[in-house]
Amino acid sequence: MTTVLNSLRQEAVTTNSPQDNATSLNSLSPNQQLLPLTAVVNANDHLEIGGCDVVELVQQYGSPLYILDEVSLRTACQQYRDALVKHYQGASQVLYASKAWSCLAVCAIVGSEGLGIDVVSAGEILTAVRAGVSPSLIYFHGNNKSLDELSYALEVGCTIVVDNWHELKTLASLAKEQALSVAFTAPRIMLRLTPGIECHTHEYIQTGHIDSKFGFDPNEIEAVFAFVAGSSLNCIGIHAHIGSQIFELQPHQDIGGVMVQWFKLAGEKYGLQFSELNIGGGLGIRYVESDDPPSIEEWIKAVSAGVTEAFVTAGLALPKLLCEPGRSLVGATCATAYTIGGSKTVPDIRTYVTIDGGMSDNPRPITYQSKYRAVVANQMSAPLSQTVTIAGKHCESGDILIKDIKLPETKAGDTLVVFGTGAYNYSMASNYNRLPKPAAVVVQGGDSSLIIKRETREDLLRQDCLPERLRK
């Protein structure tokens, strides 16, 4: 493996054969890696992912192109699942937070590894169901679920994580209307509570502090419990989530101590026998060399220890422990390939290198000032001889994908690959400037399969309507 890849790999794999290194790859926590686990340099000095030459993938499927490494995704799923079994003595269930990337193939892969799905819309429910995930393993979140969405969720049979009074009362009314039916089954719900735990992350993705649009506040919890106790709803537990892209373990370890008091209060005062505790997700990933997130197992170990200590101390049976990783499951498993176009040098300031995508396929840099790492896939051993800024093609001066990155001398037609694009890239993609959304492929063992078709220009007009009076 060449120097550039070794410098990006936290623990370098010593051979170019992923098959020969199965044990080494499985020991790496995907969220701690800048690269997909199977990334190597082949004999052509090209980047290879999942046994597939990235340059050839671009020739076959076009660019921009999302490339999902199946081995990396399955490894992350297995590490979450197995770590819970290892470190938590009670029942447990991993749920994939599919808002990170909801599509049939991703949901099918995580479902085949025994994971459930966390969804936030009727569209994500439909995707999970069509991918073969059991409704009993689908948990429906969101702070403004519509009546249509709630009715659909009840029809499908998934668990609804109730976020606020409006939603709670709406569900109670629906349950009351349906209670006379012979086939009535009480809606299965959880309550999302705001735990009051803050963490050091981006302001926009702190969701566990008191000033949040999500969840019931602590001062209204008793009123919520009293209402649920008098309803026809089947409340199976409580949920909390404290944020995203978190590198600290202590806040997650503290969740158990906060949540157990509400478990105990619900049972002793209101007769609500909760059986499930969902502590959300939030584990961060390594986007650039300076990022240092805990491993998946370290995170699970800390969470399990915190919950176990809290419930044992309170004299309560261990609940079924649920967690909802999204970014740390899929983020590092995908890379995006672009084709380089022209360049522009502003003397004594910077050199811009342009690509055929940008903020429409990855809005995180312009939205969150997020940082990424990239390589030139067709010249992996070339010296990093220039510092450039990667500019997207959109009509926005802020459409800058990466500032001041060291790359080899580039030319039009080179393939630039940006790592860590599995989470909140395709799922937040847009048609800004009327650009079609990119294709996505999954790679494994030298095979590639299309999982999302590239949109065409005609697709952009599919939902447009032109009134007759405007026609010429």
FIKEBA-483657 format. One line per field, with one value per residue (C-alpha): residue number from 1; residue in three letters; x, y, z. Coordinates in pm, whole numbers, plus 50000, padded with zeros to 5 digits. Example, Ala and Ser with C-alpha at 12.3 -4.5 7.8 and 13.67 -1.06 7.14 Angstrom:
<rs>
num: 1	2 .
residuo: ALA	SER .
x: 51230	51367 .
y: 49550	49894 .
z: 50780	50714 .
</rs>
This chain:
<rs>
num: 1	2	3	4	5	6	7	8	9	10	11	12	13	14	15	16	17	18	19	20	21	22	23	24	25	26	27	28	29	30	31	32	33	34	35	36	37	38	39	40	41	42	43	44	45	46	47	48	49	50	51	52	53	54	55	56	57	58	59	60	61	62	63	64	65	66	67	68	69	70	71	72	73	74	75	76	77	78	79	80	81	82	83	84	85	86	87	88	89	90	91	92	93	94	95	96	97	98	99	100	101	102	103	104	105	106	107	108	109	110	111	112	113	114	115	116	117	118	119	120	121	122	123	124	125	126	127	128	129	130	131	132	133	134	135	136	137	138	139	140	141	142	143	144	145	146	147	148	149	150	151	152	153	154	155	156	157	158	159	160	161	162	163	164	165	166	167	168	169	170	171	172	173	174	175	176	177	178	179	180	181	182	183	184	185	186	187	188	189	190	191	192	193	194	195	196	197	198	199	200	201	202	203	204	205	206	207	208	209	210	211	212	213	214	215	216	217	218	219	220	221	222	223	224	225	226	227	228	229	230	231	232	233	234	235	236	237	238	239	240	241	242	243	244	245	246	247	248	249	250	251	252	253	254	255	256	257	258	259	260	261	262	263	264	265	266	267	268	269	270	271	272	273	274	275	276	277	278	279	280	281	282	283	284	285	286	287	288	289	290	291	292	293	294	295	296	297	298	299	300	301	302	303	304	305	306	307	308	309	310	311	312	313	314	315	316	317	318	319	320	321	322	323	324	325	326	327	328	329	330	331	332	333	334	335	336	337	338	339	340	341	342	343	344	345	346	347	348	349	350	351	352	353	354	355	356	357	358	359	360	361	362	363	364	365	366	367	368	369	370	371	372	373	374	375	376	377	378	379	380	381	382	383	384	385	386	387	388	389	390	391	392	393	394	395	396	397	398	399	400	401	402	403	404	405	406	407	408	409	410	411	412	413	414	415	416	417	418	419	420	421	422	423	424	425	426	427	428	429	430	431	432	433	434	435	436	437	438	439	440	441	442	443	444	445	446	447	448	449	450	451	452	453	454	455	456	457	458	459	460	461	462	463	464	465	466	467	468	469	470	471	472 .
residuo: MET	THR	THR	VAL	LEU	ASN	SER	LEU	ARG	GLN	GLU	ALA	VAL	THR	THR	ASN	SER	PRO	GLN	ASP	ASN	ALA	THR	SER	LEU	ASN	SER	LEU	SER	PRO	ASN	GLN	GLN	LEU	LEU	PRO	LEU	THR	ALA	VAL	VAL	ASN	ALA	ASN	ASP	HIS	LEU	GLU	ILE	GLY	GLY	CYS	ASP	VAL	VAL	GLU	LEU	VAL	GLN	GLN	TYR	GLY	SER	PRO	LEU	TYR	ILE	LEU	ASP	GLU	VAL	SER	LEU	ARG	THR	ALA	CYS	GLN	GLN	TYR	ARG	ASP	ALA	LEU	VAL	LYS	HIS	TYR	GLN	GLY	ALA	SER	GLN	VAL	LEU	TYR	ALA	SER	LYS	ALA	TRP	SER	CYS	LEU	ALA	VAL	CYS	ALA	ILE	VAL	GLY	SER	GLU	GLY	LEU	GLY	ILE	ASP	VAL	VAL	SER	ALA	GLY	GLU	ILE	LEU	THR	ALA	VAL	ARG	ALA	GLY	VAL	SER	PRO	SER	LEU	ILE	TYR	PHE	HIS	GLY	ASN	ASN	LYS	SER	LEU	ASP	GLU	LEU	SER	TYR	ALA	LEU	GLU	VAL	GLY	CYS	THR	ILE	VAL	VAL	ASP	ASN	TRP	HIS	GLU	LEU	LYS	THR	LEU	ALA	SER	LEU	ALA	LYS	GLU	GLN	ALA	LEU	SER	VAL	ALA	PHE	THR	ALA	PRO	ARG	ILE	MET	LEU	ARG	LEU	THR	PRO	GLY	ILE	GLU	CYS	HIS	THR	HIS	GLU	TYR	ILE	GLN	THR	GLY	HIS	ILE	ASP	SER	LYS	PHE	GLY	PHE	ASP	PRO	ASN	GLU	ILE	GLU	ALA	VAL	PHE	ALA	PHE	VAL	ALA	GLY	SER	SER	LEU	ASN	CYS	ILE	GLY	ILE	HIS	ALA	HIS	ILE	GLY	SER	GLN	ILE	PHE	GLU	LEU	GLN	PRO	HIS	GLN	ASP	ILE	GLY	GLY	VAL	MET	VAL	GLN	TRP	PHE	LYS	LEU	ALA	GLY	GLU	LYS	TYR	GLY	LEU	GLN	PHE	SER	GLU	LEU	ASN	ILE	GLY	GLY	GLY	LEU	GLY	ILE	ARG	TYR	VAL	GLU	SER	ASP	ASP	PRO	PRO	SER	ILE	GLU	GLU	TRP	ILE	LYS	ALA	VAL	SER	ALA	GLY	VAL	THR	GLU	ALA	PHE	VAL	THR	ALA	GLY	LEU	ALA	LEU	PRO	LYS	LEU	LEU	CYS	GLU	PRO	GLY	ARG	SER	LEU	VAL	GLY	ALA	THR	CYS	ALA	THR	ALA	TYR	THR	ILE	GLY	GLY	SER	LYS	THR	VAL	PRO	ASP	ILE	ARG	THR	TYR	VAL	THR	ILE	ASP	GLY	GLY	MET	SER	ASP	ASN	PRO	ARG	PRO	ILE	THR	TYR	GLN	SER	LYS	TYR	ARG	ALA	VAL	VAL	ALA	ASN	GLN	MET	SER	ALA	PRO	LEU	SER	GLN	THR	VAL	THR	ILE	ALA	GLY	LYS	HIS	CYS	GLU	SER	GLY	ASP	ILE	LEU	ILE	LYS	ASP	ILE	LYS	LEU	PRO	GLU	THR	LYS	ALA	GLY	ASP	THR	LEU	VAL	VAL	PHE	GLY	THR	GLY	ALA	TYR	ASN	TYR	SER	MET	ALA	SER	ASN	TYR	ASN	ARG	LEU	PRO	LYS	PRO	ALA	ALA	VAL	VAL	VAL	GLN	GLY	GLY	ASP	SER	SER	LEU	ILE	ILE	LYS	ARG	GLU	THR	ARG	GLU	ASP	LEU	LEU	ARG	GLN	ASP	CYS	LEU	PRO	GLU	ARG	LEU	ARG	LYS .
x: 50000	50142	50237	49927	49694	49903	49889	49511	49462	49468	49605	49755	49670	49993	49876	49671	49441	49133	49060	49399	49334	48983	49093	49275	48980	48730	48943	48920	48631	48496	48403	48770	48888	48914	48883	48645	48800	48872	49049	49383	49604	49618	49889	49772	49837	49462	49245	49045	48742	48565	48797	48680	48904	48746	48863	48691	48375	48359	48410	48124	47873	47975	48039	47971	47935	47867	48061	47936	48173	47956	48232	48268	47894	47849	48150	48005	47670	47838	48053	47753	47550	47827	47949	47601	47586	47934	47897	47526	47367	47009	46827	46936	46865	47061	46854	47002	46917	46822	46800	47177	47108	46772	46761	46652	47002	47137	46825	46843	47208	47161	46839	47018	47265	46979	46941	46614	46549	46493	46277	46150	45891	45638	45882	46150	45894	45804	46172	46244	45937	46013	46371	46233	46267	46005	45766	45836	46191	46091	46080	45917	46064	46000	45876	45584	45440	45129	44798	44855	45200	45073	44786	45029	45264	44978	44869	45220	45259	45581	45663	45599	45842	45613	45776	45517	45168	45000	45124	45042	44684	44640	44752	44529	44231	44317	44348	44013	43845	43992	43935	43591	43737	43767	44118	44226	44585	44693	44944	45296	45476	45785	45820	46104	46232	46488	46760	46929	47274	47491	47788	48064	47941	47803	47527	47280	47309	47282	46944	46963	46977	46672	46638	46558	46269	46274	46109	45911	46079	46156	45901	45612	45710	45469	45176	45277	45297	44954	44801	44952	44838	44480	44491	44465	44827	45084	45387	45686	45961	46143	46395	46665	46922	47192	47341	47557	47925	48022	48371	48307	48206	48098	47775	47652	47754	47552	47228	47146	47149	46910	46669	46643	46472	46193	46168	46121	45876	45662	45632	45593	45356	45171	45179	45361	45583	45845	46055	46273	46528	46652	46963	46983	47307	47559	47899	48122	48341	48685	48649	49005	49330	49283	48948	48977	48643	48608	48560	48216	48298	48428	48104	47885	48091	48049	47675	47620	47815	47623	47280	47368	47503	47203	46940	47114	47158	46789	46689	46525	46555	46772	46560	46595	46866	46828	47071	47035	47367	47347	47661	47892	47738	47737	47946	48290	48163	48113	48329	48226	48413	48424	48582	48818	48760	48958	49164	49215	49511	49469	49830	49960	49621	49509	49452	49100	49046	48691	48485	48160	47960	47959	47693	47407	47557	47735	47576	47761	48059	47844	47589	47808	48157	48237	48583	48672	48977	49035	49281	49336	49233	49430	49768	49785	50166	50230	50388	50154	50311	50039	49793	49456	49095	48830	48547	48205	48034	47731	47656	47749	48080	48041	48031	48373	48409	48758	48986	49365	49424	49755	49718	49937	49948	49603	49464	49120	48977	49148	48931	48900	48766	48629	48599	48341	48039	47796	47602	47398	47530	47282	47010	47054	47127	46931	46870	47012	47092	46883	47161	47049	47128	47423	47416	47527	47685	47766	48097	48206	48461	48536	48170	47974	47596	47387	47175	47053	47014	47156	46883	46846	46760	46413	46375	46414	46094	45895	45698	45676	45337	45290	44939	44780	44759	45141	45202	45307 .
y: 50000	50339	50622	50834	50551	50452	50810	50802	50460	50467	50114	50020	49689	49539	49373	49471	49173	49237	48864	48791	49056	48962	48937	49273	49449	49309	49442	49799	50015	50167	50497	50552	50512	50782	50514	50230	49917	49753	50055	49959	50071	49829	49752	50040	50286	50336	50345	50027	49983	49651	49496	49745	49999	50339	50486	50203	50250	50611	50502	50253	50450	50814	51077	51206	50854	50733	50410	50203	49942	49651	49500	49824	49857	49497	49523	49829	49653	49345	49545	49729	49409	49195	49464	49492	49116	49122	49422	49433	49153	49235	49214	49461	49582	49802	50031	50202	50574	50570	50948	50920	50738	50578	50358	50001	49855	50012	49912	49559	49520	49641	49441	49124	49184	49177	49552	49738	50077	50421	50627	50985	50991	50776	50756	50607	50364	50251	50212	49997	49777	49731	49638	49349	49488	49361	49637	49519	49650	49988	50287	50606	50939	51303	51621	51697	51371	51432	51256	51067	50954	50843	50650	50483	50391	50234	50046	49911	49820	49997	50157	50531	50743	51021	51363	51612	51671	51726	51393	51212	51338	51260	50902	50866	50982	50739	50456	50548	50544	50205	50047	49914	49716	49341	49351	49643	49641	49922	50148	50067	50385	50518	50866	51093	51286	51566	51451	51788	51659	51881	51772	51941	51926	52156	52382	52265	51899	51926	51767	51664	51998	52171	52428	52177	52128	51756	51569	51634	51865	51731	51963	51801	51437	51358	51505	51296	50977	51047	51101	50783	50580	50684	50614	50309	50343	50071	50264	50027	50267	50596	50748	51014	51145	51398	51491	51382	51354	51319	51208	51209	50893	51047	51214	50883	50700	50954	50889	50581	50776	51036	50793	50544	50800	50834	50457	50427	50716	50579	50239	50336	50633	50571	50194	50217	49913	50021	49747	49935	50213	50382	50595	50722	50740	51016	50846	51045	50940	51040	51285	51422	51309	51522	51359	51098	50931	50633	50295	50139	49888	50158	50351	50047	49949	50295	50310	49956	50024	50344	50187	49874	50066	50299	50025	49790	50074	50163	49802	49771	49494	49578	49712	49608	49848	50012	50239	50423	50476	50640	50831	50588	50296	50427	50744	50596	50311	50532	50753	50989	50995	51310	51403	51700	51979	52299	52499	52864	53019	53347	53468	53466	53350	53005	52757	52631	52284	52225	51907	51795	51801	51989	52124	51941	51598	51700	52001	51951	52181	52481	52401	52298	52400	52028	51907	51610	51424	51335	51167	51157	50800	50760	50869	50732	50724	51067	51323	51570	51869	52134	52284	52348	52424	52189	52394	52263	52354	52533	52900	52981	53126	52919	52591	52481	52113	52116	52412	52391	52022	51876	51682	51572	51792	51740	51765	51760	51411	51296	51119	51285	51068	51220	50989	50968	51053	50780	50992	51300	51323	51142	51184	51564	51589	51836	51937	52283	52448	52168	51913	51550	51350	51109	50732	50501	50157	49893	49710	49379	49117	49279	49312	49636	49674	49982	50069	50414	50516	50845	51099	51227	51575	51447	51327	51689	51777	51477	51667	51999	52116	52379	52533	52547	52927	52943	52721	52886 .
z: 50000	49909	50140	50074	50171	50472	50596	50578	50737	51115	51118	50783	50622	50494	50175	49872	49916	50135	50129	50288	50549	50664	51026	51013	50851	51101	51388	51259	51375	51050	51216	51307	50946	50682	50412	50343	50493	50157	50002	49845	49557	49265	49010	48790	49075	49099	49409	49449	49678	49728	49471	49206	49032	49107	48776	48592	48801	48686	48326	48362	48572	48522	48787	49043	49179	49532	49599	49894	50037	50152	50369	50566	50621	50730	50960	51133	51177	51321	51560	51703	51731	51878	52120	52272	52323	52477	52710	52800	52999	52906	52574	52309	51957	51716	51494	51188	51182	50816	50779	50724	50396	50325	50018	49952	49931	50251	50446	50304	50406	50762	50792	50685	50971	51222	51267	51286	51126	51278	51039	51037	50758	50578	50289	50512	50656	50304	50212	50518	50461	50090	50184	50389	50741	50987	51107	51462	51413	51266	51503	51377	51497	51412	51577	51342	51215	51006	51062	50738	50851	51192	51033	50793	51078	51270	50958	50904	51271	51364	51699	51718	51920	52044	52048	52180	52322	51985	51859	52184	52187	51818	51871	52177	51969	51689	51940	52096	51754	51671	52014	51918	51629	51681	51540	51760	51877	52106	51928	52044	52144	52316	52466	52361	52661	52669	52910	52962	52866	52648	52441	52243	51885	51619	51750	51487	51584	51963	52029	52395	52578	52721	52439	52166	51928	52011	52295	52613	52866	53216	53378	53189	53226	53509	53315	53013	53221	53374	53030	52887	53189	53120	52746	52519	52416	52479	52600	52599	52702	52670	52430	52447	52201	52289	51953	51663	51567	51936	52040	52417	52601	52932	52812	52671	52987	53188	53000	53207	53532	53393	53229	53516	53741	53485	53445	53821	53846	53563	53730	54092	54055	53728	53682	53348	53309	53060	52902	52650	52681	52363	52418	52059	51865	51810	51790	51556	51265	51138	50849	50865	51025	51338	51425	51701	51776	52012	51850	51816	52090	52325	52279	52340	52644	52798	52729	52860	53178	53245	53195	53392	53690	53698	53685	53926	54176	54140	54196	53854	53600	53300	53014	52654	52540	52199	52018	51688	51505	51165	51068	51254	51064	50709	50700	50642	50425	50119	49900	49620	49290	49076	48746	48760	48510	48489	48737	48822	48999	49183	49221	49578	49707	49593	49312	49250	49101	48980	48987	48825	49150	49478	49708	49538	49613	49938	50110	50440	50372	50281	50554	50848	50729	50736	50637	50417	50289	49922	49683	49308	49232	48908	49049	49401	49432	49280	49515	49684	49512	49520	49766	49605	49689	49547	49401	49305	48980	49125	49085	49445	49559	49876	49683	49807	49888	50044	50120	50098	50038	49921	49595	49305	48996	48845	48494	48338	48341	48662	48917	49258	49541	49861	50161	50440	50225	50331	50580	50491	50137	49914	50177	50169	49797	49587	49227	49282	48946	48795	48831	48821	49137	49104	49078	49359	49343	49604	49565	49711	49609	49275	49174	49146	49141	49077	49383	49275	48912	48793	48729	48375	48253	48170	48531	48641	48457	48578	48843	48659	48533	48264	48262	47920	47923	47950	47652	47327 .
</rs>
